[in-house]
Amino acid sequence: MLDDAEGFDPLHKALYFDFKTFLNGLLLVDDKLAMAHSVEGRVPFLDNDLVETAARIPSEFKSRPDQSKIVLKQAMRGLLPEATLQRRKQGFTPPDQTWHKGRMNQIRDLILSPKAIDRGYFQPLYIEKILDDHLNDRRNNRFLIWSLICFEWWNRLFVDREPLPEG
């Protein structure tokens, strides 16, 4: 795949790789989630002409060690507040830390069920500590908890051959 990026500088190789891999998956998820809720999603920065123009801009005008999105910020100067333009880049993360707290009983019932414990993969007391630390704000274990949930469902679906639950 990177053969098509032969001769590109490192930033453009990375952007090309992201464009061909991560972005495609992101757009599919966005489209499915939007359609599932009867919402029309828009991605204005993916206009073909805009993407082609942006691809031709030299790397030094796109990013530096101390600054990213240089061209976009310059284009938006005067249209957006300066505070917005100077803000650090911030990704969107769902509030799964709070979601987990609100469903701790269901999570505990799933990953500490007799079936899950009998698999012998994890020490129940340590799992309890992970859940308790998360619930009492001693540690944000949201990624670990999500991984445990997914692992248990994977086992139930593909090892135990259980049907998906209703609802």
Stockholm file with secondary structure:
# STOCKHOLM 1.0

chainA/1-167         MLDDAEGFDPLHKALYFDFKTFLNGLLLVDDKLAMAHSVEGRVPFLDNDLVETAARIPSEFKSRPDQSKIVLKQAMRGLLPEATLQRRKQGFTPPDQTWHKGRMNQIRDLILSPKAIDRGYFQPLYIEKILDDHLNDRRNNRFLIWSLICFEWWNRLFVDREPLPEG
#=GR chainA/1-167 SS CGGGGTTCCHHHHHHHHHHHTHHHHHHHHHHHHHHHTTCCCCCGGGCHHHHHHHHHSCGGGTCBTTBCCHHHHHHHBTTBCHHHHHSCCCCCCCCHHHHHHHTHHHHHHHHTSHHHHHTCSSCHHHHHHHHHHHHTTSCCCHHHHHHHHHHHHHIIIIISCCCCCCC
#=GC SS_cons         CGGGGTTCCHHHHHHHHHHHTHHHHHHHHHHHHHHHTTCCCCCGGGCHHHHHHHHHSCGGGTCBTTBCCHHHHHHHBTTBCHHHHHSCCCCCCCCHHHHHHHTHHHHHHHHTSHHHHHTCSSCHHHHHHHHHHHHTTSCCCHHHHHHHHHHHHHIIIIISCCCCCCC
//
